[in-house]
Amino acid sequence: MMYTPDNAPGRRAEASSQLRVIVLGYIVRGPLGGLAWHHLQYVMGLRLLGYDVYFVEDSNDYPACYDPVRNVTDENPDFGLKFAARTFARVGLADRWAYYDAHTSQWLGPGADSILDVCSTADLLLDLSPMDPLRPWLMEIPARALIDTDPGFRQVRHLKDPEARSLALQHTGFFSFGENCASGDCSTPDDGLHWRPTRQPIVLDAWPVKPGPAHGKFTTVMQWDSYPAIEHNGRRYGMKSDSFAPYMDLPARAGPIFELAVGSATAPRAAPEKGMAGAGFAGTDARSVDVSKLHSAVQGRVCRGQARLHRLPLRLVQRAKRGLSRQRPTGAGTGNRLLGLVALGTRRPVLQ
C-alpha cells in the first residue's frame, strides 16, 4: 500500500494551529520522477503535520511545459496535467493542487475554482526554486519564503541579473540548501540577502526500507546540464557536464556497479567510446524515470548502498566528508525541518 497522509502511521499530527500554506513549485511543467518527489515531500510533510496545504504552479509567461514523450518544450500543459493528476492522487492529495496557465489566463486542475480564495486566506508561501512571477494573489500572502535549492547559482544570479534579484526581493524570508551561506564559511558569493539554512525534507513513512537486490547497482538520476554555466569573480559555476570528469574512472576502480539515469540531450551517452558507457557506467534515459520507477529504485537500493560504501574510491569519500563535516547530524526528520519553516513563516518580524 502506498503511503498517503491519511493512512500514515499515527495519522496526522495536530499542528499548534491549522495554518494555511501554499507550496509554489514545478511539477506540471517538469513531469519527471525526481522533480515530482522533491516537491511532494513538502506538500505531504506539511499535510502530515496537520497544516492546510495546497500546491500551486504557474506556467510563467514563456513556453515552459516539457513533454518527455514528444521531447519538446512548449505552452501545452496536457501531458503535465495528466502526470500531476496521477501523482497527487497516488499520495492522497488529489484535490490539493491547481495550475495557472498564463497563456490562456485560466486556472486548471482540481483546485481551479477555489484556489484564489485559498490564496487570499493563506498564511505562508513556500516558493521552491523560484523562477516564476509572484502574481497578485500570491503577493497577498503575508509571509513569503524563498527556498533556494541551487546554492551558488542563485546567489550569482542575484548579483548579475536585476530581474532575478527583483523577484527575490518580493519574498519576506530566505532559506538555502547551502547551509553555510548565512555564516560566510563557504565560497558562495554574498548577494546581500539574509539566508537561513534549510534542508530537503523527507517523509520517511513514504520510503519504508526494503532489502536491495543481491547484485543491484548504485543508482542515481541526474541532469547533465540544466542551464549554461556562469562565471563570477573568475570562478566558473557549472553543472554535471563541468564537474563529472573526476568520477569517470569510478567503474574502473570499483567495478561495474553504477547505473545512471542521465537527462539532457548533450549527455555523453551517445558516444560510448568517450562517454559514460565507455567508462563502464550502465545508463538509461532520465525521461523514462517517473514517480513510480524512482520510488521503487530508491527503496530497493538504500541498504546495499550503505553496505558497500567501503568499495568507493577514497577520494570520493573524502570529498563528501569535506562537504558535510561541518553540518548538523542527520535524523531530525521531516517534522522538525518543516516546523522550522512554518514557525519562521508565522513570526512576522523575522520574515519582514
Short mmCIF file of the C-alpha atoms (twelve columns), coordinates in Angstrom:
data_MODEL
# 
_entry.id   MODEL 
# 
loop_
_atom_site.group_PDB 
_atom_site.id 
_atom_site.type_symbol 
_atom_site.label_atom_id 
_atom_site.label_alt_id 
_atom_site.label_comp_id 
_atom_site.label_asym_id 
_atom_site.label_seq_id 
_atom_site.Cartn_x 
_atom_site.Cartn_y 
_atom_site.Cartn_z 
_atom_site.pdbx_PDB_model_num 
ATOM 1   C CA . MET A 1   0.000   0.000  0.000   1 
ATOM 2   C CA . MET A 2   1.350   3.414  -0.962  1 
ATOM 3   C CA . TYR A 3   1.727   5.953  1.841   1 
ATOM 4   C CA . THR A 4   -0.806  8.797  1.928   1 
ATOM 5   C CA . PRO A 5   -1.208  11.442 4.630   1 
ATOM 6   C CA . ASP A 6   -4.382  9.772  5.856   1 
ATOM 7   C CA . ASN A 7   -3.044  6.238  6.210   1 
ATOM 8   C CA . ALA A 8   0.381   7.104  7.640   1 
ATOM 9   C CA . PRO A 9   1.308   5.542  10.978  1 
ATOM 10  C CA . GLY A 10  -0.219  7.667  13.725  1 
ATOM 11  C CA . ARG A 11  -2.127  9.661  11.074  1 
ATOM 12  C CA . ARG A 12  -1.609  13.423 11.044  1 
ATOM 13  C CA . ALA A 13  -0.079  15.199 13.986  1 
ATOM 14  C CA . GLU A 14  -2.074  18.061 15.426  1 
ATOM 15  C CA . ALA A 15  -0.461  21.352 14.478  1 
ATOM 16  C CA . SER A 16  -0.409  24.178 17.006  1 
ATOM 17  C CA . SER A 17  -2.919  25.906 14.729  1 
ATOM 18  C CA . GLN A 18  -4.049  24.929 11.269  1 
ATOM 19  C CA . LEU A 19  -2.092  27.397 9.226   1 
ATOM 20  C CA . ARG A 20  -2.784  27.534 5.516   1 
ATOM 21  C CA . VAL A 21  0.355   27.022 3.413   1 
ATOM 22  C CA . ILE A 22  0.850   27.379 -0.343  1 
ATOM 23  C CA . VAL A 23  3.742   25.453 -1.908  1 
ATOM 24  C CA . LEU A 24  4.689   27.050 -5.227  1 
ATOM 25  C CA . GLY A 25  6.644   24.740 -7.481  1 
ATOM 26  C CA . TYR A 26  7.293   22.876 -10.704 1 
ATOM 27  C CA . ILE A 27  5.556   19.566 -11.458 1 
ATOM 28  C CA . VAL A 28  3.182   20.160 -14.393 1 
ATOM 29  C CA . ARG A 29  5.993   21.731 -16.436 1 
ATOM 30  C CA . GLY A 30  8.613   19.231 -15.259 1 
ATOM 31  C CA . PRO A 31  6.762   15.886 -15.218 1 
ATOM 32  C CA . LEU A 32  9.682   13.706 -14.120 1 
ATOM 33  C CA . GLY A 33  10.120  11.466 -11.098 1 
ATOM 34  C CA . GLY A 34  12.887  13.344 -9.299  1 
ATOM 35  C CA . LEU A 35  11.318  16.780 -9.627  1 
ATOM 36  C CA . ALA A 36  7.931   15.468 -8.528  1 
ATOM 37  C CA . TRP A 37  9.230   13.728 -5.387  1 
ATOM 38  C CA . HIS A 38  11.281  16.788 -4.446  1 
ATOM 39  C CA . HIS A 39  8.120   18.919 -4.348  1 
ATOM 40  C CA . LEU A 40  5.847   16.218 -2.928  1 
ATOM 41  C CA . GLN A 41  7.935   15.923 0.242   1 
ATOM 42  C CA . TYR A 42  6.928   19.461 1.223   1 
ATOM 43  C CA . VAL A 43  3.223   19.038 0.479   1 
ATOM 44  C CA . MET A 44  2.993   15.571 2.031   1 
ATOM 45  C CA . GLY A 45  5.047   16.543 5.074   1 
ATOM 46  C CA . LEU A 46  3.052   19.670 5.849   1 
ATOM 47  C CA . ARG A 47  -0.206  17.766 5.406   1 
ATOM 48  C CA . LEU A 48  1.073   15.040 7.720   1 
ATOM 49  C CA . LEU A 49  1.863   17.685 10.344  1 
ATOM 50  C CA . GLY A 50  -1.730  18.909 10.218  1 
ATOM 51  C CA . TYR A 51  -1.418  22.034 8.082   1 
ATOM 52  C CA . ASP A 52  -3.890  23.096 5.407   1 
ATOM 53  C CA . VAL A 53  -1.531  22.856 2.441   1 
ATOM 54  C CA . TYR A 54  -2.004  23.306 -1.305  1 
ATOM 55  C CA . PHE A 55  0.369   23.006 -4.257  1 
ATOM 56  C CA . VAL A 56  0.220   25.817 -6.828  1 
ATOM 57  C CA . GLU A 57  2.090   26.111 -10.109 1 
ATOM 58  C CA . ASP A 58  2.352   28.977 -12.593 1 
ATOM 59  C CA . SER A 59  3.030   28.438 -16.294 1 
ATOM 60  C CA . ASN A 60  5.181   31.576 -16.388 1 
ATOM 61  C CA . ASP A 61  4.915   33.859 -19.415 1 
ATOM 62  C CA . TYR A 62  7.108   31.879 -21.816 1 
ATOM 63  C CA . PRO A 63  6.845   28.314 -23.207 1 
ATOM 64  C CA . ALA A 64  7.985   26.090 -20.320 1 
ATOM 65  C CA . CYS A 65  5.921   22.882 -20.435 1 
ATOM 66  C CA . TYR A 66  8.162   19.888 -21.052 1 
ATOM 67  C CA . ASP A 67  6.639   16.779 -22.618 1 
ATOM 68  C CA . PRO A 68  9.069   13.830 -22.292 1 
ATOM 69  C CA . VAL A 69  7.101   11.729 -24.775 1 
ATOM 70  C CA . ARG A 70  7.302   14.314 -27.555 1 
ATOM 71  C CA . ASN A 71  10.616  15.619 -26.161 1 
ATOM 72  C CA . VAL A 72  9.532   19.209 -26.699 1 
ATOM 73  C CA . THR A 73  9.028   22.265 -24.518 1 
ATOM 74  C CA . ASP A 74  6.084   24.459 -25.427 1 
ATOM 75  C CA . GLU A 75  2.978   26.083 -23.914 1 
ATOM 76  C CA . ASN A 76  0.874   22.899 -23.898 1 
ATOM 77  C CA . PRO A 77  0.401   21.558 -20.327 1 
ATOM 78  C CA . ASP A 78  -1.702  18.492 -21.268 1 
ATOM 79  C CA . PHE A 79  0.944   15.877 -20.507 1 
ATOM 80  C CA . GLY A 80  1.968   17.584 -17.279 1 
ATOM 81  C CA . LEU A 81  -1.614  17.999 -16.082 1 
ATOM 82  C CA . LYS A 82  -2.278  14.273 -16.502 1 
ATOM 83  C CA . PHE A 83  1.030   13.483 -14.793 1 
ATOM 84  C CA . ALA A 84  0.180   15.791 -11.872 1 
ATOM 85  C CA . ALA A 85  -3.295  14.283 -11.502 1 
ATOM 86  C CA . ARG A 86  -1.833  10.756 -11.217 1 
ATOM 87  C CA . THR A 87  0.960   11.905 -8.938  1 
ATOM 88  C CA . PHE A 88  -1.148  13.775 -6.391  1 
ATOM 89  C CA . ALA A 89  -3.798  11.056 -6.389  1 
ATOM 90  C CA . ARG A 90  -1.079  8.486  -5.662  1 
ATOM 91  C CA . VAL A 91  -0.185  10.225 -2.394  1 
ATOM 92  C CA . GLY A 92  -3.719  11.078 -1.271  1 
ATOM 93  C CA . LEU A 93  -3.650  14.741 -2.312  1 
ATOM 94  C CA . ALA A 94  -5.826  14.560 -5.415  1 
ATOM 95  C CA . ASP A 95  -7.737  17.768 -4.687  1 
ATOM 96  C CA . ARG A 96  -4.839  19.798 -3.278  1 
ATOM 97  C CA . TRP A 97  -3.346  21.388 -6.376  1 
ATOM 98  C CA . ALA A 98  -4.017  23.925 -9.114  1 
ATOM 99  C CA . TYR A 99  -2.180  25.207 -12.178 1 
ATOM 100 C CA . TYR A 100 -2.389  28.745 -13.540 1 
ATOM 101 C CA . ASP A 101 -1.984  28.907 -17.324 1 
ATOM 102 C CA . ALA A 102 -0.912  32.470 -18.073 1 
ATOM 103 C CA . HIS A 103 -1.096  31.789 -21.813 1 
ATOM 104 C CA . THR A 104 -4.860  31.285 -21.616 1 
ATOM 105 C CA . SER A 105 -5.469  33.265 -18.390 1 
ATOM 106 C CA . GLN A 106 -7.223  30.364 -16.686 1 
ATOM 107 C CA . TRP A 107 -6.814  28.048 -13.719 1 
ATOM 108 C CA . LEU A 108 -6.666  24.304 -14.335 1 
ATOM 109 C CA . GLY A 109 -6.659  21.258 -12.089 1 
ATOM 110 C CA . PRO A 110 -9.000  20.138 -9.282  1 
ATOM 111 C CA . GLY A 111 -8.462  23.282 -7.208  1 
ATOM 112 C CA . ALA A 112 -9.140  25.700 -10.064 1 
ATOM 113 C CA . ASP A 113 -12.451 27.015 -8.758  1 
ATOM 114 C CA . SER A 114 -11.331 27.642 -5.189  1 
ATOM 115 C CA . ILE A 115 -7.622  28.423 -5.313  1 
ATOM 116 C CA . LEU A 116 -7.965  32.224 -5.375  1 
ATOM 117 C CA . ASP A 117 -9.997  32.078 -2.169  1 
ATOM 118 C CA . VAL A 118 -7.401  29.714 -0.700  1 
ATOM 119 C CA . CYS A 119 -4.570  32.108 -1.560  1 
ATOM 120 C CA . SER A 120 -6.442  35.082 -0.121  1 
ATOM 121 C CA . THR A 121 -6.568  33.358 3.283   1 
ATOM 122 C CA . ALA A 122 -3.123  31.692 3.214   1 
ATOM 123 C CA . ASP A 123 -0.591  32.399 5.967   1 
ATOM 124 C CA . LEU A 124 2.626   31.242 4.304   1 
ATOM 125 C CA . LEU A 125 4.031   30.792 0.794   1 
ATOM 126 C CA . LEU A 126 6.920   28.369 0.266   1 
ATOM 127 C CA . ASP A 127 8.414   29.240 -3.128  1 
ATOM 128 C CA . LEU A 128 10.629  26.315 -4.160  1 
ATOM 129 C CA . SER A 129 13.476  27.208 -6.537  1 
ATOM 130 C CA . PRO A 130 11.782  30.488 -7.519  1 
ATOM 131 C CA . MET A 131 11.619  31.193 -11.224 1 
ATOM 132 C CA . ASP A 132 8.064   32.416 -11.726 1 
ATOM 133 C CA . PRO A 133 6.438   35.808 -11.171 1 
ATOM 134 C CA . LEU A 134 4.566   36.275 -7.922  1 
ATOM 135 C CA . ARG A 135 1.091   37.110 -9.185  1 
ATOM 136 C CA . PRO A 136 -1.164  39.429 -7.147  1 
ATOM 137 C CA . TRP A 137 -2.900  36.502 -5.427  1 
ATOM 138 C CA . LEU A 138 0.463   35.296 -4.097  1 
ATOM 139 C CA . MET A 139 1.667   38.755 -3.058  1 
ATOM 140 C CA . GLU A 140 -1.344  38.924 -0.737  1 
ATOM 141 C CA . ILE A 141 0.155   36.143 1.398   1 
ATOM 142 C CA . PRO A 142 1.861   37.878 4.359   1 
ATOM 143 C CA . ALA A 143 4.876   35.546 4.754   1 
ATOM 144 C CA . ARG A 144 6.645   34.512 1.534   1 
ATOM 145 C CA . ALA A 145 9.688   32.269 1.916   1 
ATOM 146 C CA . LEU A 146 12.160  31.763 -0.925  1 
ATOM 147 C CA . ILE A 147 13.637  28.233 -0.799  1 
ATOM 148 C CA . ASP A 148 16.968  28.153 -2.623  1 
ATOM 149 C CA . THR A 149 17.655  24.596 -3.789  1 
ATOM 150 C CA . ASP A 150 20.569  25.537 -6.065  1 
ATOM 151 C CA . PRO A 151 23.064  27.460 -3.905  1 
ATOM 152 C CA . GLY A 152 25.810  29.270 -5.720  1 
ATOM 153 C CA . PHE A 153 23.897  29.636 -8.964  1 
ATOM 154 C CA . ARG A 154 21.104  31.592 -7.296  1 
ATOM 155 C CA . GLN A 155 23.360  33.997 -5.428  1 
ATOM 156 C CA . VAL A 156 25.336  34.753 -8.608  1 
ATOM 157 C CA . ARG A 157 22.091  35.390 -10.490 1 
ATOM 158 C CA . HIS A 158 21.027  37.851 -7.806  1 
ATOM 159 C CA . LEU A 159 24.288  39.730 -8.348  1 
ATOM 160 C CA . LYS A 160 24.233  39.657 -12.166 1 
ATOM 161 C CA . ASP A 161 20.544  39.628 -13.131 1 
ATOM 162 C CA . PRO A 162 18.408  42.565 -11.906 1 
ATOM 163 C CA . GLU A 163 15.184  40.723 -12.785 1 
ATOM 164 C CA . ALA A 164 16.147  37.689 -10.682 1 
ATOM 165 C CA . ARG A 165 17.074  39.942 -7.774  1 
ATOM 166 C CA . SER A 166 13.819  41.860 -8.059  1 
ATOM 167 C CA . LEU A 167 11.873  38.583 -7.887  1 
ATOM 168 C CA . ALA A 168 13.846  37.507 -4.827  1 
ATOM 169 C CA . LEU A 169 13.117  40.766 -3.027  1 
ATOM 170 C CA . GLN A 170 9.386   40.122 -3.337  1 
ATOM 171 C CA . HIS A 171 9.853   37.472 -0.650  1 
ATOM 172 C CA . THR A 172 9.988   38.163 3.061   1 
ATOM 173 C CA . GLY A 173 12.377  35.379 4.091   1 
ATOM 174 C CA . PHE A 174 15.268  33.488 2.514   1 
ATOM 175 C CA . PHE A 175 16.289  29.846 3.077   1 
ATOM 176 C CA . SER A 176 19.000  27.860 1.300   1 
ATOM 177 C CA . PHE A 177 20.159  24.273 0.973   1 
ATOM 178 C CA . GLY A 178 23.620  25.840 1.152   1 
ATOM 179 C CA . GLU A 179 23.768  25.677 4.935   1 
ATOM 180 C CA . ASN A 180 26.953  27.720 5.208   1 
ATOM 181 C CA . CYS A 181 25.657  30.646 3.123   1 
ATOM 182 C CA . ALA A 182 24.496  32.503 6.227   1 
ATOM 183 C CA . SER A 183 27.798  32.057 8.077   1 
ATOM 184 C CA . GLY A 184 30.019  33.109 5.202   1 
ATOM 185 C CA . ASP A 185 32.047  29.920 5.744   1 
ATOM 186 C CA . CYS A 186 31.925  28.956 2.063   1 
ATOM 187 C CA . SER A 187 32.836  30.254 -1.371  1 
ATOM 188 C CA . THR A 188 29.261  31.115 -2.369  1 
ATOM 189 C CA . PRO A 189 29.141  34.804 -3.346  1 
ATOM 190 C CA . ASP A 190 27.395  37.139 -0.901  1 
ATOM 191 C CA . ASP A 191 24.308  38.589 -2.579  1 
ATOM 192 C CA . GLY A 192 23.369  40.685 0.441   1 
ATOM 193 C CA . LEU A 193 20.307  38.637 1.408   1 
ATOM 194 C CA . HIS A 194 19.903  37.210 4.904   1 
ATOM 195 C CA . TRP A 195 19.970  33.459 4.235   1 
ATOM 196 C CA . ARG A 196 18.902  30.873 6.787   1 
ATOM 197 C CA . PRO A 197 19.796  27.171 6.468   1 
ATOM 198 C CA . THR A 198 17.216  24.576 5.475   1 
ATOM 199 C CA . ARG A 199 17.250  21.025 4.101   1 
ATOM 200 C CA . GLN A 200 15.209  18.916 1.748   1 
ATOM 201 C CA . PRO A 201 12.505  17.322 3.918   1 
ATOM 202 C CA . ILE A 202 11.885  13.604 3.573   1 
ATOM 203 C CA . VAL A 203 8.610   11.941 4.568   1 
ATOM 204 C CA . LEU A 204 10.168  8.742  5.901   1 
ATOM 205 C CA . ASP A 205 6.828   6.913  6.043   1 
ATOM 206 C CA . ALA A 206 6.748   7.133  2.248   1 
ATOM 207 C CA . TRP A 207 10.085  5.315  1.956   1 
ATOM 208 C CA . PRO A 208 9.927   2.114  4.031   1 
ATOM 209 C CA . VAL A 209 13.225  0.275  3.980   1 
ATOM 210 C CA . LYS A 210 13.316  -2.712 1.642   1 
ATOM 211 C CA . PRO A 211 16.226  -5.070 1.038   1 
ATOM 212 C CA . GLY A 212 18.008  -4.303 -2.185  1 
ATOM 213 C CA . PRO A 213 18.701  -6.893 -4.860  1 
ATOM 214 C CA . ALA A 214 21.732  -9.052 -4.106  1 
ATOM 215 C CA . HIS A 215 23.527  -7.913 -7.236  1 
ATOM 216 C CA . GLY A 216 21.943  -4.485 -7.640  1 
ATOM 217 C CA . LYS A 217 23.837  -1.371 -8.622  1 
ATOM 218 C CA . PHE A 218 24.422  2.030  -7.102  1 
ATOM 219 C CA . THR A 219 21.934  4.251  -8.936  1 
ATOM 220 C CA . THR A 220 21.225  7.917  -9.370  1 
ATOM 221 C CA . VAL A 221 19.144  10.186 -11.578 1 
ATOM 222 C CA . MET A 222 20.841  13.380 -12.704 1 
ATOM 223 C CA . GLN A 223 20.588  16.260 -15.125 1 
ATOM 224 C CA . TRP A 224 23.731  16.768 -17.166 1 
ATOM 225 C CA . ASP A 225 23.311  20.474 -17.928 1 
ATOM 226 C CA . SER A 226 20.051  22.132 -16.891 1 
ATOM 227 C CA . TYR A 227 21.297  25.590 -17.860 1 
ATOM 228 C CA . PRO A 228 24.526  27.204 -19.051 1 
ATOM 229 C CA . ALA A 229 27.490  27.612 -16.723 1 
ATOM 230 C CA . ILE A 230 28.023  31.064 -15.260 1 
ATOM 231 C CA . GLU A 231 31.138  32.916 -14.102 1 
ATOM 232 C CA . HIS A 232 31.658  35.344 -11.252 1 
ATOM 233 C CA . ASN A 233 34.899  36.888 -9.999  1 
ATOM 234 C CA . GLY A 234 36.943  34.458 -12.061 1 
ATOM 235 C CA . ARG A 235 35.152  31.354 -10.784 1 
ATOM 236 C CA . ARG A 236 33.093  29.137 -13.079 1 
ATOM 237 C CA . TYR A 237 29.858  27.611 -11.771 1 
ATOM 238 C CA . GLY A 238 28.847  24.670 -13.941 1 
ATOM 239 C CA . MET A 239 26.616  21.625 -13.968 1 
ATOM 240 C CA . LYS A 240 27.482  17.901 -14.122 1 
ATOM 241 C CA . SER A 241 28.903  18.486 -17.602 1 
ATOM 242 C CA . ASP A 242 31.594  20.646 -15.973 1 
ATOM 243 C CA . SER A 243 32.268  18.608 -12.856 1 
ATOM 244 C CA . PHE A 244 31.792  14.902 -13.574 1 
ATOM 245 C CA . ALA A 245 35.149  14.205 -15.233 1 
ATOM 246 C CA . PRO A 246 36.986  13.306 -11.969 1 
ATOM 247 C CA . TYR A 247 34.486  10.490 -11.405 1 
ATOM 248 C CA . MET A 248 34.598  8.914  -14.848 1 
ATOM 249 C CA . ASP A 249 37.072  6.253  -13.672 1 
ATOM 250 C CA . LEU A 250 34.852  5.010  -10.822 1 
ATOM 251 C CA . PRO A 251 33.767  1.832  -12.649 1 
ATOM 252 C CA . ALA A 252 37.404  1.026  -13.455 1 
ATOM 253 C CA . ARG A 253 38.352  1.376  -9.798  1 
ATOM 254 C CA . ALA A 254 35.262  -0.073 -8.075  1 
ATOM 255 C CA . GLY A 255 33.757  -2.359 -10.720 1 
ATOM 256 C CA . PRO A 256 30.644  -2.200 -12.927 1 
ATOM 257 C CA . ILE A 257 28.339  -1.359 -10.002 1 
ATOM 258 C CA . PHE A 258 26.969  2.033  -11.110 1 
ATOM 259 C CA . GLU A 259 23.828  2.847  -13.085 1 
ATOM 260 C CA . LEU A 260 22.961  6.413  -14.072 1 
ATOM 261 C CA . ALA A 261 19.746  7.845  -15.482 1 
ATOM 262 C CA . VAL A 262 21.009  10.945 -17.261 1 
ATOM 263 C CA . GLY A 263 18.910  13.796 -18.593 1 
ATOM 264 C CA . SER A 264 19.791  16.374 -21.284 1 
ATOM 265 C CA . ALA A 265 20.348  15.963 -24.991 1 
ATOM 266 C CA . THR A 266 24.051  16.716 -24.651 1 
ATOM 267 C CA . ALA A 267 24.784  13.937 -22.129 1 
ATOM 268 C CA . PRO A 268 27.718  11.831 -23.397 1 
ATOM 269 C CA . ARG A 269 25.817  8.531  -23.523 1 
ATOM 270 C CA . ALA A 270 25.697  8.875  -27.292 1 
ATOM 271 C CA . ALA A 271 29.466  8.470  -27.569 1 
ATOM 272 C CA . PRO A 272 30.264  5.207  -25.736 1 
ATOM 273 C CA . GLU A 273 33.946  5.289  -26.579 1 
ATOM 274 C CA . LYS A 274 34.287  8.696  -24.911 1 
ATOM 275 C CA . GLY A 275 31.274  8.866  -22.651 1 
ATOM 276 C CA . MET A 276 29.752  7.113  -19.677 1 
ATOM 277 C CA . ALA A 277 29.023  3.800  -21.339 1 
ATOM 278 C CA . GLY A 278 32.613  3.570  -22.493 1 
ATOM 279 C CA . ALA A 279 33.765  4.290  -18.951 1 
ATOM 280 C CA . GLY A 280 31.709  1.392  -17.579 1 
ATOM 281 C CA . PHE A 281 28.564  3.133  -16.322 1 
ATOM 282 C CA . ALA A 282 25.285  1.392  -17.085 1 
ATOM 283 C CA . GLY A 283 22.782  4.008  -18.197 1 
ATOM 284 C CA . THR A 284 19.221  4.851  -19.067 1 
ATOM 285 C CA . ASP A 285 17.376  7.954  -20.209 1 
ATOM 286 C CA . ALA A 286 16.136  10.038 -17.244 1 
ATOM 287 C CA . ARG A 287 12.948  10.808 -19.178 1 
ATOM 288 C CA . SER A 288 11.800  7.229  -18.563 1 
ATOM 289 C CA . VAL A 289 12.065  7.552  -14.752 1 
ATOM 290 C CA . ASP A 290 8.600   8.514  -13.497 1 
ATOM 291 C CA . VAL A 291 7.339   8.828  -9.914  1 
ATOM 292 C CA . SER A 292 6.698   5.100  -9.507  1 
ATOM 293 C CA . LYS A 293 10.007  3.970  -11.013 1 
ATOM 294 C CA . LEU A 294 12.015  6.421  -8.940  1 
ATOM 295 C CA . HIS A 295 10.231  5.352  -5.750  1 
ATOM 296 C CA . SER A 296 10.967  1.689  -6.421  1 
ATOM 297 C CA . ALA A 297 14.576  2.365  -7.402  1 
ATOM 298 C CA . VAL A 298 15.356  4.360  -4.260  1 
ATOM 299 C CA . GLN A 299 13.674  1.856  -1.947  1 
ATOM 300 C CA . GLY A 300 15.462  -1.110 -3.476  1 
ATOM 301 C CA . ARG A 301 18.998  0.257  -3.268  1 
ATOM 302 C CA . VAL A 302 19.411  2.100  0.025   1 
ATOM 303 C CA . CYS A 303 20.578  -0.883 2.093   1 
ATOM 304 C CA . ARG A 304 23.027  -2.131 -0.498  1 
ATOM 305 C CA . GLY A 305 24.486  1.325  -0.966  1 
ATOM 306 C CA . GLN A 306 25.231  1.589  2.746   1 
ATOM 307 C CA . ALA A 307 26.709  -1.907 2.927   1 
ATOM 308 C CA . ARG A 308 29.187  -1.359 0.076   1 
ATOM 309 C CA . LEU A 309 30.228  2.214  0.753   1 
ATOM 310 C CA . HIS A 310 33.744  0.961  1.569   1 
ATOM 311 C CA . ARG A 311 34.228  -0.008 -2.063  1 
ATOM 312 C CA . LEU A 312 34.028  3.577  -3.286  1 
ATOM 313 C CA . PRO A 313 37.353  5.248  -4.093  1 
ATOM 314 C CA . LEU A 314 38.844  7.125  -1.161  1 
ATOM 315 C CA . ARG A 315 38.887  10.495 -2.926  1 
ATOM 316 C CA . LEU A 316 35.096  10.406 -3.422  1 
ATOM 317 C CA . VAL A 317 34.519  9.712  0.283   1 
ATOM 318 C CA . GLN A 318 36.985  12.450 1.233   1 
ATOM 319 C CA . ARG A 319 35.214  14.986 -0.953  1 
ATOM 320 C CA . ALA A 320 31.883  14.078 0.609   1 
ATOM 321 C CA . LYS A 321 33.361  14.449 4.083   1 
ATOM 322 C CA . ARG A 322 34.706  17.893 3.337   1 
ATOM 323 C CA . GLY A 323 31.269  18.984 2.212   1 
ATOM 324 C CA . LEU A 324 29.342  17.566 5.171   1 
ATOM 325 C CA . SER A 325 31.685  17.593 8.150   1 
ATOM 326 C CA . ARG A 326 30.561  20.986 9.436   1 
ATOM 327 C CA . GLN A 327 26.853  20.165 9.233   1 
ATOM 328 C CA . ARG A 328 24.497  19.010 11.940  1 
ATOM 329 C CA . PRO A 329 23.882  15.262 12.392  1 
ATOM 330 C CA . THR A 330 21.055  13.972 10.233  1 
ATOM 331 C CA . GLY A 331 17.979  12.185 11.513  1 
ATOM 332 C CA . ALA A 332 15.903  15.072 12.880  1 
ATOM 333 C CA . GLY A 333 13.144  14.101 10.486  1 
ATOM 334 C CA . THR A 334 10.772  15.983 8.230   1 
ATOM 335 C CA . GLY A 335 8.676   17.312 11.094  1 
ATOM 336 C CA . ASN A 336 11.401  19.398 12.684  1 
ATOM 337 C CA . ARG A 337 12.608  20.764 9.352   1 
ATOM 338 C CA . LEU A 338 9.167   21.797 8.120   1 
ATOM 339 C CA . LEU A 339 8.024   23.081 11.502  1 
ATOM 340 C CA . GLY A 340 11.074  25.341 11.480  1 
ATOM 341 C CA . LEU A 341 9.992   26.868 8.172   1 
ATOM 342 C CA . VAL A 342 6.402   27.230 9.329   1 
ATOM 343 C CA . ALA A 343 7.463   28.786 12.633  1 
ATOM 344 C CA . LEU A 344 9.645   31.343 10.890  1 
ATOM 345 C CA . GLY A 345 6.900   31.916 8.371   1 
ATOM 346 C CA . THR A 346 4.473   32.949 11.076  1 
ATOM 347 C CA . ARG A 347 6.781   35.233 13.026  1 
ATOM 348 C CA . ARG A 348 6.048   38.317 11.025  1 
ATOM 349 C CA . PRO A 349 9.056   40.348 12.288  1 
ATOM 350 C CA . VAL A 350 11.500  37.612 11.152  1 
ATOM 351 C CA . LEU A 351 10.304  37.486 7.557   1 
ATOM 352 C CA . GLN A 352 9.524   41.156 7.069   1 
# 
